Amino acid sequence: MRWPSVVIAAIVSVAVATSVGAKGPWRGQIVEMETGQPIAGAVVVASWNVRTAGWPHPSEEFLDVAEVVTDADGRFTIPARDLNRRTKAGTAVGPVFKIFKAGYGHFQ
């Protein structure tokens, strides 16, 4: 089974988004790890949860999801969104990215 790899630009976007609460957009390119060739038609799913304080443990619940498919160059864009407006109590957490393509293992 082959494993796709996310190029540096996508990894940097994810790190910045989760560390400073960025609203996007999130852009990246999916490439074959061994050859560096782009992977067209890969499904990229971004999901967000809302974390609320609770005793004795905080809880997390589903907030939002976005799904896109990579183009012929393996590139994708997930549009910006303001999730803080949708959370009455708690903090938006994410996005968490998952990538799927037939013939490859999934990447998270």
Order of alpha helices (4+ residues) and beta strands (2+ residues): beta-alpha-beta-beta-beta-beta-beta
